[in-house]
Amino acid sequence: MTHKRLILPCNSDSIVWIIVLNYNNSYDTIECAESVLKNGYQNFQLLLIDNASTDNSLHEICLWAESYGYLLINESDSKQSSNKITIINNNQNYGFAGGNATGVRYALNNSADYVLLLNNDTIVEPKFIEPLLNVYHYEEKAGIVGGIIRYADEPNRIWFSGGKIGWYREAIHSTDLFSNPYRESPFISGCLMMIPTTLIQKFGFMDERFFLYVEDSDYCTTLRENGYQNFVARESIIYHKIGRSTGGDFAPFSYYYGTRNRLLYHYKHKKKIGFFFFLTFFIGIKFIRTLLFSIQGRIATRDAMFRGVRDFFRLIGS
């Protein structure tokens, strides 16, 4: 389906650092990076971060980058790069928030005006950066700006076109295609997230305790609580290979962090009485899930849920 392109002014002087985090998935990371390098916005730097992969990812990414020229550094190195591509080797797996934080710190030390977080299992359209920057031209209180995210295997189907944060669920996706150049969206997926460095300097970056999942909801809420609005730009389009990075929502690994981090998010952003009611409802839902997982033979997922609850209480008690 063809949509009318809505032209807005874009400040091409803004320096955008695009951060792509890799963990044991060099194939998708390279495919993503290839699409980024073909984008039409010139004033960008590509920062690839290997989050202590246990396979041969770092070597494969470096081999690919040789034809473009690149700088390889360790996480503590602030050496400036004259290449379009910089690769950072993290000493350990810091998760999504912590892994990206390495890149954010490096970008802040290298004159970034904006950082753009991009999932490694995505492919971008050539004109995906300009519409994001355009929002900041019109909205003085713009915080985080995201784009339209489509399914990679079903390009005409939308996975994310905005979202809200509910009383129980902290990330409720919209999938409609709106007509205006952009619209307000309380929730922006961390799959594609542009952030001005001025806001990072003022409010900090993502809470690294989350490690994986819900950190994007938490950061969106933090900025909104401080008077900023988040937006989705209609003409910024990427394609997402859903579930490639973590194995799907019901994989034990994913379910552990989903459980633990949902509790942490609502603990941080609800008042005590609100969190008490949330926790009561949450326990009821998880009791039903326990029965279902046991009947279905998903014992590993059930046990991961138990560990998630246990580790939440350990986390807030430490």
C-alpha positions in Angstrom: 0.0 0.0 0.0 1.4 3.4 -1.0 1.0 6.4 1.4 1.5 10.1 0.6 4.8 11.3 2.0 4.4 14.3 4.2 7.5 16.5 4.0 8.7 18.3 7.1 12.0 20.2 7.5 14.9 18.2 8.9 18.0 19.6 10.5 20.7 17.7 8.6 23.4 19.1 11.0 22.3 16.9 13.9 24.8 14.2 14.6 23.0 10.8 15.1 24.7 7.8 16.7 22.9 4.6 15.8 23.5 1.9 18.4 23.0 -1.7 17.5 23.5 -4.4 20.2 24.6 -7.9 19.3 24.6 -11.1 21.3 25.3 -14.4 19.5 23.5 -13.2 16.4 26.1 -11.8 13.9 24.0 -12.7 10.9 21.1 -10.4 11.8 23.4 -7.7 13.1 25.3 -7.6 9.8 22.0 -7.5 7.8 20.7 -4.7 10.0 24.0 -2.8 9.7 24.0 -3.1 5.9 20.5 -1.6 5.7 21.6 1.3 8.1 24.6 2.1 5.9 22.2 2.5 2.9 20.1 5.1 4.6 19.8 8.6 3.1 20.8 10.6 6.1 24.5 11.4 6.0 25.4 12.8 9.4 25.3 9.5 11.4 27.7 7.1 13.0 27.1 3.4 13.4 28.1 1.9 16.7 27.9 -1.9 16.9 28.3 -3.4 20.4 29.0 -7.0 21.0 27.6 -7.9 24.4 30.2 -10.5 25.3 28.9 -13.1 22.8 29.8 -16.7 23.4 30.0 -17.6 19.7 32.1 -16.2 16.9 30.0 -13.1 16.5 32.6 -10.4 17.2 35.1 -11.9 14.7 32.4 -12.3 12.0 31.2 -8.7 12.5 34.8 -7.4 12.3 35.4 -9.4 9.1 32.3 -7.9 7.5 33.2 -4.3 8.6 36.7 -4.5 7.0 35.4 -3.5 3.6 34.0 -0.3 5.2 36.7 0.5 7.6 36.1 0.4 11.4 37.5 1.0 14.8 37.4 -1.8 17.4 37.7 -0.8 21.0 36.9 -2.2 24.5 34.0 -0.9 26.6 36.2 1.4 28.7 38.0 3.0 25.7 36.9 6.5 24.7 39.2 6.8 21.6 37.5 8.8 18.9 36.8 7.1 15.6 37.4 8.6 12.1 35.4 5.7 10.6 31.7 5.4 9.9 31.6 2.2 11.9 32.8 1.7 15.5 32.7 -1.7 17.2 32.7 -2.0 21.0 33.6 -5.2 22.7 31.8 -5.4 26.1 33.6 -7.4 28.8 30.4 -9.1 29.9 26.7 -9.4 28.9 25.1 -6.4 30.5 21.7 -7.0 29.0 19.8 -4.6 26.8 19.9 -1.5 29.0 23.5 -2.0 30.2 24.8 -3.1 26.8 23.3 0.0 25.1 24.5 2.2 28.0 28.1 1.4 26.9 27.3 2.8 23.5 25.4 5.8 24.9 28.4 6.8 27.0 30.7 6.5 24.0 28.3 8.6 21.9 28.0 11.3 24.5 31.8 11.6 24.5 31.8 11.9 20.7 29.6 14.9 20.0 26.3 13.0 19.6 23.1 15.2 19.4 20.9 12.1 19.4 21.3 8.4 20.0 19.1 6.0 18.1 18.7 2.6 19.6 18.0 -0.1 17.0 17.3 -3.8 17.5 19.8 -6.0 15.6 17.0 -8.1 14.2 15.6 -5.3 12.1 15.9 -3.9 8.6 15.5 -0.2 8.0 14.0 1.8 5.2 16.4 4.3 3.6 14.6 7.4 4.9 13.9 6.2 8.5 16.0 8.9 10.3 14.7 12.2 8.9 11.1 11.7 10.1 12.3 11.1 13.7 14.4 14.3 13.7 11.5 16.2 12.2 9.4 15.7 15.3 11.9 17.5 17.5 11.7 20.4 15.0 8.0 20.9 15.9 7.7 19.6 19.5 9.8 21.4 22.1 8.9 18.9 24.8 9.6 15.8 22.6 11.3 13.1 24.7 11.6 9.7 22.9 10.6 9.4 19.2 10.0 6.0 17.5 8.7 4.9 14.2 6.4 2.4 12.5 7.6 -1.2 13.0 6.4 -3.8 10.6 6.8 -7.6 10.6 9.8 -8.6 8.5 8.1 -11.7 7.1 4.8 -9.8 6.5 5.8 -6.3 5.5 2.2 -5.0 5.1 1.4 -5.9 8.7 2.2 -3.5 11.5 3.7 -4.7 14.7 3.9 -1.3 16.4 2.6 2.2 15.5 2.4 3.5 19.0 1.5 2.3 22.4 0.2 3.0 25.9 1.0 1.9 29.4 -1.9 0.3 31.2 -2.6 -0.3 34.9 -1.4 -4.0 34.5 0.4 -4.2 31.2 3.2 -1.8 30.7 3.4 -2.0 26.9 0.2 -2.1 24.9 0.9 -1.8 21.2 -1.3 0.0 18.6 -1.2 -1.4 15.1 -3.2 1.2 13.1 -1.6 3.5 10.5 -2.5 7.1 11.4 -2.7 9.9 8.8 -0.7 12.7 10.5 3.1 12.9 10.2 3.4 11.9 13.8 1.3 11.3 17.0 1.9 11.2 20.7 2.5 7.8 22.1 3.2 7.2 25.9 5.1 4.0 25.1 7.9 3.7 22.5 9.4 0.3 21.8 13.1 0.0 22.4 13.3 -1.7 19.0 13.5 1.8 17.5 14.0 4.7 19.9 15.6 8.1 19.3 16.7 10.1 22.3 18.2 13.6 22.5 21.5 13.5 24.4 20.5 16.6 26.3 17.8 14.5 28.0 20.2 11.6 28.8 22.5 14.1 30.4 19.7 15.5 32.4 17.8 12.4 33.5 20.3 9.6 32.9 19.8 6.5 30.7 17.8 3.3 31.2 17.7 1.5 34.6 20.3 -1.3 34.2 18.5 -3.4 36.8 16.0 -4.5 34.2 18.7 -6.2 32.2 16.1 -7.3 29.5 12.5 -6.3 28.9 10.4 -3.4 30.3 13.4 -1.0 30.4 11.9 0.8 27.5 8.5 1.3 29.3 10.4 2.4 32.4 12.4 5.0 30.5 9.4 6.3 28.6 7.5 6.7 31.9 10.5 8.5 33.5 10.6 11.1 30.8 6.8 11.6 30.9 6.9 12.0 34.7 9.4 14.8 34.1 7.1 16.7 31.6 8.1 15.3 28.3 6.0 13.6 25.6 6.9 10.7 23.4 6.0 10.4 19.7 5.8 8.0 16.8 6.8 9.3 13.3 4.7 7.8 10.5 7.3 7.9 7.8 10.1 6.3 9.8 9.7 2.6 8.9 11.6 -0.5 9.9 11.0 -4.3 9.7 11.3 -6.5 12.7 12.1 -10.3 12.8 9.9 -10.8 15.8 11.3 -13.1 18.6 14.7 -13.7 16.9 16.8 -12.3 19.8 15.2 -14.1 22.8 13.2 -17.0 21.5 9.7 -15.7 22.1 7.6 -14.6 25.0 7.1 -18.0 26.6 10.7 -19.1 26.5 11.9 -19.6 30.1 14.6 -16.9 29.7 12.1 -14.4 28.4 9.4 -15.3 30.9 11.8 -14.9 33.9 12.7 -11.3 33.0 9.1 -10.5 31.9 7.9 -11.5 35.3 10.6 -9.9 37.4 10.7 -6.7 35.5 6.9 -6.2 35.4 7.0 -6.2 39.2 10.0 -3.8 39.2 8.3 -1.4 36.8 5.1 -1.1 38.8 7.0 -0.9 42.1 8.9 2.1 40.8 6.0 4.0 39.2 3.0 3.2 41.4 2.2 4.6 44.8 2.3 2.1 47.7 -1.5 1.5 47.8 -1.6 1.2 44.0 1.3 -1.3 44.0 -0.4 -3.3 46.7 -3.6 -3.8 44.5 -1.4 -4.5 41.5 0.6 -7.1 43.4 -2.6 -8.8 44.6 -4.0 -9.0 41.0 -0.6 -10.1 39.7 -0.3 -13.0 42.2 -3.8 -14.2 41.2 -2.9 -14.1 37.5 0.3 -16.0 38.1 -1.5 -18.6 40.2 -3.7 -19.4 37.2 -0.6 -19.4 34.9 1.1 -21.9 37.3 -1.8 -24.3 36.9 -1.8 -23.9 33.1 1.9 -24.3 32.7 1.9 -27.4 34.9 -1.0 -29.0 32.9 0.8 -28.1 29.6 4.1 -29.5 30.8 5.9 -26.2 30.6 7.7 -26.8 33.8 10.8 -24.7 32.8 8.6 -21.7 32.1 6.7 -22.2 35.3 9.9 -22.4 37.3 11.3 -19.3 35.6 8.2 -17.4 36.7 8.8 -18.4 40.3 12.4 -17.3 40.1 11.3 -14.0 38.6 9.0 -13.3 41.6 11.7 -14.4 44.0 14.4 -12.3 42.4 12.2 -9.2 42.3 11.9 -9.2 46.1 15.6 -9.9 46.4 16.3 -6.9 44.1 14.3 -4.4 46.0 15.5 -5.7 49.3 19.2 -5.3 48.5 
